[in-house]
Amino acid sequence: MAGYRPEPDRDSREWWERVGRREFAVQVCDACGTARFPARAFCARCRTEGAHWRAVAPEGTVESWIVNHQPFVPGLREPYVVVMVRLAAVPGCFVCGNWRGRRPPEHGERVTASYTRVDADLTLVDWRPGP
């Protein structure tokens, strides 16, 4: 992957480490229990800073998608499909990733995560029809 690479920061570092081990998790507020994704320094509901990670099933439903026709990432062939998935375990959380189906996605379709190992330092979450 010669182009853009995600840069883990204070909030997302543990997410990327877990994805590298093929673990799927969301942050959960220590004070009010609200689950959130993406990772943030504080809870949007109660504004406290403490949080822990909770493993959840890597499943959801297709909320929307785009077909990209622009060469945003050098070396990545276009067109390619990016889906936005509503997590089954945390309905208010959405995760985006590349579509790995053999046909176009459908709104509301059940999907499961798949992991694409780019190199020793980077693994991506993609989505395929399932479970």
DSSP file (Angstrom, degrees, kcal/mol; ACC not computed):
  #  RESIDUE AA STRUCTURE BP1 BP2  ACC     N-H-->O    O-->H-N    N-H-->O    O-->H-N    TCO  KAPPA ALPHA  PHI   PSI    X-CA   Y-CA   Z-CA
    1    1 A M              0   0    0      0, 0.0    74,-0.1     0, 0.0   117,-0.0   0.000 360.0 360.0 360.0  98.6    0.0    0.0    0.0
    2    2 A A        +     0   0    0     72,-0.6    73,-0.1    71,-0.1     3,-0.1   0.697 360.0  51.9 -82.0 -20.8    2.1    2.9   -1.3
    3    3 A G  S    S-     0   0    0     71,-0.6    70,-0.1     1,-0.3    69,-0.0   0.418 103.3  -0.6 -92.5-134.2   -0.4    5.7   -0.6
    4    4 A Y        -     0   0    0     68,-0.3    -1,-0.3     1,-0.0    68,-0.0  -0.275  58.2-170.1 -61.0 134.8   -2.2    6.8    2.5
    5    5 A R        -     0   0    0     -3,-0.1    -1,-0.0    -2,-0.0     2,-0.0  -0.989  30.8-107.1-124.0 136.8   -1.8    4.7    5.7
    6    6 A P        -     0   0    0      0, 0.0     0, 0.0     0, 0.0     0, 0.0  -0.369  30.0-144.5 -58.6 139.6   -3.9    5.2    8.8
    7    7 A E        -     0   0    0     -2,-0.0     5,-0.1     0, 0.0     6,-0.1  -0.902  12.5-137.0-110.2 103.1   -1.9    6.9   11.5
    8    8 A P        -     0   0    0      0, 0.0     2,-0.2     0, 0.0     0, 0.0  -0.308  27.5-175.3 -58.0 139.4   -2.8    5.5   15.0
    9    9 A D     >  -     0   0    0      0, 0.0     4,-2.2     0, 0.0     5,-0.2  -0.574  46.0 -72.6-122.4-171.0   -3.1    8.2   17.6
   10   10 A R  T  4 S+     0   0    0      1,-0.2     4,-0.3    -2,-0.2    30,-0.1   0.868 131.8  38.3 -52.6 -41.2   -3.7    8.3   21.3
   11   11 A D  T  4 S+     0   0    0      1,-0.2     4,-0.3    28,-0.1    -1,-0.2   0.836 123.7  36.2 -83.6 -34.0   -7.4    7.3   20.9
   12   12 A S  T  > S+     0   0    0      1,-0.1     4,-2.1    -5,-0.1     3,-0.3   0.556  86.8  94.6 -99.7  -8.3   -7.1    4.8   18.0
   13   13 A R  H  X S+     0   0    0     -4,-2.2     4,-2.2     1,-0.2     5,-0.2   0.901  88.2  47.1 -53.5 -47.1   -3.8    3.0   18.8
   14   14 A E  H  > S+     0   0    0     -4,-0.3     4,-2.6     1,-0.2    -1,-0.2   0.875 108.4  56.6 -65.8 -34.9   -5.5    0.2   20.7
   15   15 A W  H  > S+     0   0    0     -4,-0.3     4,-2.7    -3,-0.3    -1,-0.2   0.960 109.7  44.8 -56.4 -51.5   -8.1   -0.3   18.0
   16   16 A W  H  X S+     0   0    0     -4,-2.1     4,-2.0     1,-0.2    -2,-0.2   0.860 112.1  52.3 -64.8 -35.9   -5.4   -0.8   15.3
   17   17 A E  H  X S+     0   0    0     -4,-2.2     4,-0.8    -5,-0.2    -1,-0.2   0.922 111.8  46.4 -64.5 -43.1   -3.4   -3.1   17.6
   18   18 A R  H ><>S+     0   0    0     -4,-2.6     5,-2.5     1,-0.2     3,-1.0   0.919 110.3  52.2 -65.5 -43.6   -6.5   -5.2   18.2
   19   19 A V  H ><5S+     0   0    0     -4,-2.7     3,-2.1     1,-0.3    -1,-0.2   0.892 103.5  59.1 -59.7 -38.6   -7.4   -5.3   14.5
   20   20 A G  H 3<5S+     0   0    0     -4,-2.0    -1,-0.3     1,-0.3    -2,-0.2   0.779 108.1  45.4 -60.3 -25.9   -3.8   -6.5   13.9
   21   21 A R  T <<5S-     0   0    0     -3,-1.0    -1,-0.3    -4,-0.8    -2,-0.2   0.262 122.8-109.6 -97.0   9.6   -4.7   -9.5   16.1
   22   22 A R  T < 5S+     0   0    0     -3,-2.1     2,-0.4     1,-0.3    -3,-0.2   0.874  73.5 140.3  61.7  40.8   -8.0   -9.9   14.3
   23   23 A E      < -     0   0    0     -5,-2.5     2,-0.5    -8,-0.2    -1,-0.3  -0.915  41.1-151.8-111.4 140.9  -10.0   -8.7   17.3
   24   24 A F        +     0   0    0     -2,-0.4    32,-2.0    32,-0.2     2,-0.3  -0.962  29.4 152.3-116.5 123.0  -13.0   -6.5   16.9
   25   25 A A  E     -A   55   0A   0     -2,-0.5     2,-0.3    30,-0.3    30,-0.2  -0.961  28.8-151.1-147.4 160.0  -13.8   -4.1   19.8
   26   26 A V  E     -A   54   0A   0     28,-2.1    28,-2.7    -2,-0.3     2,-0.2  -0.902  32.0-102.8-126.1 158.9  -15.4   -0.8   20.6
   27   27 A Q  E     -AB  53  36A   0      9,-1.8     9,-2.9    -2,-0.3     2,-0.4  -0.571  31.5-160.2 -78.4 146.9  -14.7    1.6   23.4
   28   28 A V  E     -AB  52  35A   0     24,-3.1    24,-2.3     7,-0.2     7,-0.2  -0.999  22.4-116.2-130.3 130.0  -17.1    1.7   26.4
   29   29 A C  E  >  -A   51   0A   0      5,-2.4     4,-1.2    -2,-0.4    22,-0.3  -0.422  14.2-147.4 -65.1 131.0  -17.4    4.6   28.8
   30   30 A D  T  4 S+     0   0    0     20,-2.2    21,-0.2    -2,-0.2    -1,-0.1   0.783  94.7  44.8 -68.4 -27.2  -16.4    3.7   32.3
   31   31 A A  T  4 S+     0   0    0     19,-0.5    -1,-0.1     3,-0.1    20,-0.1   0.931 131.5  10.5 -86.0 -49.4  -18.9    6.1   33.8
   32   32 A C  T  4 S-     0   0    0      2,-0.1    -2,-0.1    16,-0.0    -1,-0.1   0.540  91.5-121.8-113.7  -8.4  -22.2    5.6   31.9
   33   33 A G     <  +     0   0    0     -4,-1.2     2,-0.3     1,-0.3    -3,-0.1   0.558  52.8 156.6  82.2   7.3  -21.5    2.5   29.8
   34   34 A T        -     0   0    0     -6,-0.1    -5,-2.4     1,-0.0    -1,-0.3  -0.522  35.9-138.5 -70.8 127.7  -22.1    4.0   26.4
   35   35 A A  E     -B   28   0A   0     -2,-0.3     2,-0.3    -7,-0.2    -7,-0.2  -0.618  27.0-176.3 -83.2 146.0  -20.4    2.1   23.6
   36   36 A R  E     -B   27   0A   0     -9,-2.9    -9,-1.8    -2,-0.3     4,-0.1  -0.999  14.8-144.6-147.8 148.4  -18.7    4.2   21.0
   37   37 A F  S    S+     0   0    0     -2,-0.3    57,-0.5   -11,-0.2     2,-0.2  -0.906  78.9  42.7-154.2 133.1  -16.8    4.0   17.7
   38   38 A P  S    S-     0   0    0      0, 0.0    -1,-0.1     0, 0.0   -26,-0.1   0.512 101.8-104.4 -74.5 169.4  -14.5    5.5   16.6
   39   39 A A        -     0   0    0     -2,-0.2     2,-0.3     2,-0.0   -28,-0.1  -0.321  45.1-178.6 -62.8 141.3  -12.4    5.8   19.7
   40   40 A R        -     0   0    0    -29,-0.1    -4,-0.0    -4,-0.1     3,-0.0  -0.938  38.5-119.3-139.6 160.8  -12.5    9.2   21.4
   41   41 A A  S    S+     0   0    0     -2,-0.3     2,-0.3     1,-0.1    -1,-0.1   0.756  96.7  22.6 -72.6 -25.3  -10.8   10.7   24.5
   42   42 A F  S    S-     0   0    0    -13,-0.0     2,-0.3    -3,-0.0     7,-0.2  -0.955  87.2 -96.8-143.0 161.1  -14.2   11.4   26.2
   43   43 A C     >  -     0   0    0      5,-2.8     4,-1.7    -2,-0.3     7,-0.0  -0.599  19.6-149.6 -79.4 130.4  -17.8   10.2   26.1
   44   44 A A  T  4 S+     0   0    0     -2,-0.3    -1,-0.1     1,-0.2    -8,-0.0   0.747  96.1  49.5 -70.4 -23.2  -20.2   12.2   24.0
   45   45 A R  T  4 S+     0   0    0      3,-0.1    -1,-0.2     1,-0.1    -2,-0.0   0.938 131.5   9.0 -81.9 -50.0  -23.0   11.3   26.3
   46   46 A C  T  4 S-     0   0    0      2,-0.1    -2,-0.2   -12,-0.1    -1,-0.1   0.469  90.2-128.2-115.4  -3.0  -21.6   12.2   29.8
   47   47 A R     <  +     0   0    0     -4,-1.7     2,-0.2     1,-0.2    -3,-0.1   0.636  59.0 139.0  67.8  17.4  -18.3   13.9   28.9
   48   48 A T        -     0   0    0      2,-0.1    -5,-2.8     1,-0.1    -1,-0.2  -0.547  49.3-141.0 -89.1 162.4  -16.1   11.8   31.1
   49   49 A E        +     0   0    0     -7,-0.2     2,-0.2    -2,-0.2    -1,-0.1   0.699  64.8 100.9 -98.0 -21.4  -12.7   10.6   30.0
   50   50 A G        +     0   0    0    -21,-0.1   -20,-2.2    -7,-0.0   -19,-0.5  -0.435  43.4 153.9 -73.4 137.5  -12.4    7.0   31.3
   51   51 A A  E     -A   29   0A   0    -22,-0.3     2,-0.3    -2,-0.2   -22,-0.2  -0.987  23.6-161.7-154.9 158.4  -13.1    4.1   28.9
   52   52 A H  E     -A   28   0A   0    -24,-2.3   -24,-3.1    -2,-0.3     2,-0.4  -0.887  28.6-105.8-134.7 169.1  -12.2    0.5   28.3
   53   53 A W  E     -A   27   0A   0     -2,-0.3     2,-0.4   -26,-0.2   -26,-0.2  -0.791  27.9-167.2-100.9 140.5  -12.4   -1.8   25.2
   54   54 A R  E     -A   26   0A   0    -28,-2.7   -28,-2.1    -2,-0.4     2,-0.2  -0.993  21.8-125.2-128.0 128.3  -15.1   -4.5   24.8
   55   55 A A  E     -A   25   0A   0     -2,-0.4     2,-0.3   -30,-0.2   -30,-0.3  -0.491  34.2-179.6 -67.7 136.7  -15.0   -7.2   22.2
   56   56 A V        -     0   0    0    -32,-2.0   -32,-0.2    -2,-0.2    34,-0.0  -0.924  38.5 -84.2-133.1 160.2  -18.1   -7.3   20.1
   57   57 A A        -     0   0    0     -2,-0.3     2,-2.1     1,-0.1    32,-0.4  -0.436  38.2-126.9 -63.4 134.2  -19.2   -9.6   17.2
   58   58 A P  S    S+     0   0    0      0, 0.0    55,-2.9     0, 0.0     2,-0.3  -0.346  73.8 108.9 -81.3  60.0  -17.7   -8.3   13.9
   59   59 A E  E     +C  112   0B   0     -2,-2.1    29,-2.4    53,-0.2    30,-0.5  -0.919  30.8 127.8-135.0 156.3  -21.1   -8.2   12.3
   60   60 A G  E     -CD 111  87B   0     51,-2.0    51,-2.7    -2,-0.3     2,-0.3  -0.933  47.3 -81.3-175.2-160.2  -23.6   -5.7   11.2
   61   61 A T  E     -CD 110  86B   0     25,-2.0    25,-2.8    -2,-0.3     2,-0.4  -0.964  42.0-102.2-130.3 148.7  -25.8   -4.4    8.3
   62   62 A V  E     + D   0  85B   0     47,-2.2    46,-3.2    -2,-0.3    23,-0.2  -0.549  35.7 175.0 -70.3 122.3  -25.0   -2.3    5.3
   63   63 A E  E     -     0   0B   0     21,-3.0     2,-0.3    -2,-0.4    -1,-0.2   0.838  63.9 -32.3 -93.2 -45.0  -26.2    1.2    5.9
   64   64 A S  E     - D   0  84B   0     20,-1.3    20,-3.0    42,-0.1    -1,-0.4  -0.954  56.5-160.6-162.3 176.3  -24.8    2.8    2.7
   65   65 A W  E     - D   0  83B   0     -2,-0.3     2,-0.3    18,-0.3    18,-0.2  -0.985   7.5-145.3-160.6 162.5  -21.9    2.6    0.3
   66   66 A I  E     - D   0  82B   0     16,-2.3    16,-2.2    -2,-0.3     2,-0.6  -0.954  14.0-137.7-129.6 153.3  -20.0    4.5   -2.4
   67   67 A V  E     - D   0  81B   0     -2,-0.3     2,-0.4    14,-0.2    14,-0.2  -0.957  26.0-147.7-108.7 113.1  -18.3    3.3   -5.6
   68   68 A N  E     + D   0  80B   0     12,-3.2    12,-1.4    -2,-0.6    -2,-0.0  -0.681  27.3 169.3 -86.9 129.1  -15.0    5.2   -5.8
   69   69 A H        +     0   0    0     -2,-0.4    -1,-0.1    10,-0.2     9,-0.1   0.312  52.2  94.1-115.8   4.0  -13.8    6.0   -9.3
   70   70 A Q  S    S-     0   0    0      1,-0.0     2,-2.0     0, 0.0     3,-0.3  -0.773  79.2-123.7-100.7 143.1  -10.9    8.3   -8.2
   71   71 A P        +     0   0    0      0, 0.0     6,-0.0     0, 0.0    -1,-0.0  -0.439  52.1 149.6 -82.9  67.1   -7.3    7.1   -7.8
   72   72 A F        +     0   0    0     -2,-2.0   -68,-0.3     1,-0.2    -3,-0.0   0.836  66.5  45.4 -68.8 -32.7   -7.1    8.4   -4.1
   73   73 A V  S >  S-     0   0    0     -3,-0.3     3,-2.1     3,-0.2    -1,-0.2  -0.946  92.7-123.5-116.0 114.9   -4.6    5.6   -3.2
   74   74 A P  T 3  S+     0   0    0      0, 0.0   -72,-0.6     0, 0.0   -71,-0.6  -0.284  96.5  18.5 -55.7 135.2   -1.7    5.0   -5.6
   75   75 A G  T 3  S+     0   0    0      1,-0.3     2,-0.6   -73,-0.1     0, 0.0   0.229  94.0 117.2  89.0 -14.7   -1.7    1.3   -6.7
   76   76 A L    <   -     0   0    0     -3,-2.1    -1,-0.3     1,-0.0     2,-0.2  -0.775  65.1-130.1 -89.7 123.8   -5.3    0.6   -5.7
   77   77 A R        -     0   0    0     -2,-0.6    -1,-0.0    -3,-0.1     0, 0.0  -0.502  33.9-112.4 -75.5 137.4   -7.4   -0.2   -8.7
   78   78 A E  S    S+     0   0    0     -2,-0.2    -9,-0.2    -9,-0.1     2,-0.1  -0.814  83.7  55.4-113.0 159.0  -10.6    1.6   -9.1
   79   79 A P  S    S+     0   0    0      0, 0.0     2,-0.3     0, 0.0   -10,-0.2   0.511  70.9 157.7 -78.7 154.4  -13.5    1.4   -9.1
   80   80 A Y  E     -D   68   0B   0    -12,-1.4   -12,-3.2    -2,-0.1     2,-0.4  -0.969  35.4-122.2-138.8 157.7  -13.8    0.0   -5.6
   81   81 A V  E     -D   67   0B   0     -2,-0.3    18,-2.5    18,-0.3     2,-0.5  -0.840  16.7-167.0-107.1 132.3  -16.7   -0.1   -3.2
   82   82 A V  E     -DE  66  98B   0    -16,-2.2   -16,-2.3    -2,-0.4     2,-0.3  -0.979  13.4-159.6-115.4 126.9  -16.5    1.3    0.4
   83   83 A V  E     -DE  65  97B   0     14,-2.8    14,-1.8    -2,-0.5     2,-0.5  -0.792  13.9-143.9-107.5 149.4  -19.4    0.3    2.7
   84   84 A M  E     -DE  64  96B   0    -20,-3.0   -21,-3.0    -2,-0.3   -20,-1.3  -0.967  25.3-160.8-108.2 121.6  -20.6    1.9    5.9
   85   85 A V  E     -DE  62  95B   0     10,-2.8    10,-2.3    -2,-0.5     2,-0.6  -0.880  15.3-142.8-111.9 131.9  -21.8   -0.8    8.3
   86   86 A R  E     -DE  61  94B   0    -25,-2.8   -25,-2.0    -2,-0.4     8,-0.2  -0.829  33.2-121.5 -87.7 119.4  -24.1   -0.4   11.3
   87   87 A L  E     -D   60   0B   0      6,-2.3   -27,-0.3    -2,-0.6     6,-0.3  -0.387   9.6-145.2 -66.1 135.6  -22.7   -2.7   14.0
   88   88 A A  S    S+     0   0    0    -29,-2.4   -28,-0.2     1,-0.2    -1,-0.1   0.893 100.1  46.1 -66.4 -40.6  -25.2   -5.3   15.2
   89   89 A A  S    S+     0   0    0    -30,-0.5    -1,-0.2   -32,-0.4   -29,-0.1   0.722 126.3  29.2 -76.4 -22.3  -23.9   -5.2   18.8
   90   90 A V  S >  S-     0   0    0      3,-0.2     3,-2.8     1,-0.1    -3,-0.5  -0.700  71.1-172.1-139.6  81.4  -23.8   -1.4   19.0
   91   91 A P  T 3  S+     0   0    0      0, 0.0    -1,-0.1     0, 0.0    -2,-0.1   0.710  82.9  56.9 -54.7 -25.5  -26.5    0.0   16.7
   92   92 A G  T 3  S+     0   0    0     -6,-0.1     2,-0.4   -57,-0.1   -55,-0.1   0.479  93.4  86.5 -83.3  -1.0  -25.4    3.6   17.0
   93   93 A C    <   -     0   0    0     -3,-2.8    -6,-2.3    -6,-0.3     2,-0.4  -0.829  57.9-166.8-106.2 138.7  -21.9    2.8   15.8
   94   94 A F  E     -E   86   0B   0    -57,-0.5     2,-0.4    -2,-0.4    -8,-0.2  -0.958   2.7-169.2-123.2 140.3  -20.8    2.7   12.2
   95   95 A V  E     -E   85   0B   0    -10,-2.3   -10,-2.8    -2,-0.4     2,-0.3  -0.997  10.1-150.6-129.6 132.9  -17.6    1.3   10.7
   96   96 A C  E     +E   84   0B   0     -2,-0.4     2,-0.3   -12,-0.2   -12,-0.2  -0.717  28.2 141.3-100.6 153.0  -16.4    1.8    7.1
   97   97 A G  E     -E   83   0B   0    -14,-1.8   -14,-2.8    -2,-0.3    29,-0.2  -0.971  51.4 -67.8-173.7 171.1  -14.3   -0.6    5.1
   98   98 A N  E     -E   82   0B   0     27,-0.4    29,-2.8    -2,-0.3     2,-0.4  -0.398  49.5-115.9 -70.9 148.2  -13.8   -2.0    1.6
   99   99 A W  B     -f  127   0B   0    -18,-2.5   -18,-0.3    27,-0.2    29,-0.2  -0.733  26.8-176.2 -86.5 129.9  -16.5   -4.4    0.2
  100  100 A R        +     0   0    0     27,-3.2     2,-0.2    -2,-0.4    28,-0.1   0.047  42.8 118.0-115.2  23.2  -15.3   -7.9   -0.4
  101  101 A G        -     0   0    0     26,-0.2    -2,-0.0     2,-0.2    26,-0.0  -0.489  68.3-129.6 -86.1 161.9  -18.4   -9.3   -2.0
  102  102 A R  S    S+     0   0    0     -2,-0.2    -1,-0.1     2,-0.1    26,-0.0   0.491  94.7  35.2 -86.7  -4.5  -18.6  -10.7   -5.5
  103  103 A R  S    S-     0   0    0      1,-0.0    -2,-0.2     0, 0.0     0, 0.0  -0.869 105.9 -72.3-138.3 169.4  -21.7   -8.5   -6.2
  104  104 A P        -     0   0    0      0, 0.0    -2,-0.1     0, 0.0    -1,-0.0  -0.296  55.3-106.5 -63.4 150.3  -22.7   -5.0   -5.1
  105  105 A P        -     0   0    0      0, 0.0     2,-0.4     0, 0.0   -40,-0.1  -0.302  28.8-139.7 -71.3 163.3  -23.9   -4.6   -1.5
  106  106 A E    >   -     0   0    0    -42,-0.1     3,-2.2     4,-0.1   -44,-0.3  -0.974  26.2 -99.3-125.2 141.5  -27.5   -4.1   -0.6
  107  107 A H  T 3  S+     0   0    0     -2,-0.4   -44,-0.2     1,-0.3     3,-0.1  -0.345 110.5  14.4 -57.5 131.9  -29.0   -1.8    2.0
  108  108 A G  T 3  S+     0   0    0    -46,-3.2    -1,-0.3     1,-0.3   -45,-0.1   0.377  90.2 148.8  83.7  -4.4  -29.8   -3.7    5.2
  109  109 A E    <   -     0   0    0     -3,-2.2   -47,-2.2   -47,-0.2    -1,-0.3  -0.382  51.4-116.4 -65.0 137.3  -27.7   -6.7    4.1
  110  110 A R  E     +C   61   0B   0    -49,-0.2    20,-1.9    -3,-0.1     2,-0.3  -0.570  41.9 177.9 -74.8 136.1  -26.1   -8.6    6.9
  111  111 A V  E     -CG  60 129B   0    -51,-2.7   -51,-2.0    -2,-0.3     2,-0.3  -0.904  20.1-150.8-136.5 162.9  -22.3   -8.6    6.7
  112  112 A T  E     -CG  59 128B   0     16,-2.4    16,-2.2    -2,-0.3   -53,-0.2  -0.974  29.4-103.8-133.9 150.4  -19.3   -9.8    8.7
  113  113 A A  E     - G   0 127B   0    -55,-2.9     2,-0.3    -2,-0.3    14,-0.3  -0.379  29.4-170.0 -72.6 148.4  -15.9   -8.4    9.0
  114  114 A S  E     - G   0 126B   0     12,-2.5    12,-3.4    -2,-0.1     2,-0.5  -0.957  18.4-130.6-130.5 154.0  -12.9   -9.8    7.2
  115  115 A Y  E     - G   0 125B   0     -2,-0.3     2,-0.6    10,-0.2    10,-0.2  -0.904  12.1-160.6-113.1 130.3   -9.3   -8.7    7.9
  116  116 A T  E     - G   0 124B   0      8,-2.6     8,-2.7    -2,-0.5     2,-0.8  -0.936  11.2-148.1-111.8 113.8   -6.8   -7.8    5.2
  117  117 A R  E     + G   0 123B   0     -2,-0.6     6,-0.2     6,-0.2     3,-0.1  -0.722  18.9 177.0 -82.0 112.2   -3.2   -7.9    6.2
  118  118 A V  E     -     0   0B   0      4,-2.4     2,-0.3    -2,-0.8    -1,-0.2   0.910  64.3 -39.6 -81.4 -47.2   -1.4   -5.2    4.3
  119  119 A D  E >  S- G   0 122B   0      3,-1.6     3,-0.8  -118,-0.0    -1,-0.3  -0.880  79.7 -64.7-161.4-170.1    2.0   -5.7    5.9
  120  120 A A  T 3  S+     0   0    0     -2,-0.3     3,-0.1     1,-0.2    -3,-0.0   0.733 132.2  38.3 -62.4 -22.6    3.5   -6.5    9.2
  121  121 A D  T 3  S+     0   0    0      1,-0.2     2,-0.4    -4,-0.0    -1,-0.2   0.514 112.2  55.8-107.2  -6.8    2.3   -3.2   10.7
  122  122 A L  E <   + G   0 119B   0     -3,-0.8    -4,-2.4  -102,-0.1    -3,-1.6  -0.973  45.3 169.3-140.8 125.4   -1.1   -2.8    9.1
  123  123 A T  E     - G   0 117B   0     -2,-0.4     2,-0.3    -6,-0.2    -6,-0.2  -0.992  20.4-153.5-125.7 137.0   -4.3   -4.8    9.0
  124  124 A L  E     - G   0 116B   0     -8,-2.7    -8,-2.6    -2,-0.4     2,-0.6  -0.807  14.2-126.3-110.6 151.4   -7.6   -3.4    7.7
  125  125 A V  E     + G   0 115B   0     -2,-0.3   -27,-0.4   -10,-0.2     2,-0.2  -0.874  35.1 173.8 -94.3 123.2  -11.2   -4.3    8.5
  126  126 A D  E     - G   0 114B   0    -12,-3.4   -12,-2.5    -2,-0.6     2,-0.4  -0.689  22.6-124.9-118.1 175.7  -13.2   -5.1    5.3
  127  127 A W  E     +fG  99 113B   0    -29,-2.8   -27,-3.2   -14,-0.3   -26,-0.2  -0.967  23.9 175.5-131.4 142.1  -16.7   -6.4    5.0
  128  128 A R  E     - G   0 112B   0    -16,-2.2   -16,-2.4    -2,-0.4   -27,-0.1  -0.942  43.8 -81.4-137.5 158.5  -18.2   -9.4    3.2
  129  129 A P  E    S+ G   0 111B   0      0, 0.0   -18,-0.3     0, 0.0   -20,-0.0  -0.296  79.7  29.3 -58.7 144.7  -21.7  -10.9    2.9
  130  130 A G              0   0    0    -20,-1.9   -20,-0.0     1,-0.1   -71,-0.0  -0.971 360.0 360.0 168.3-165.7  -22.5  -13.0    5.9
  131  131 A P              0   0    0      0, 0.0    -1,-0.1     0, 0.0   -20,-0.1  -0.982 360.0 360.0 -79.5 360.0  -22.7  -14.3    8.6
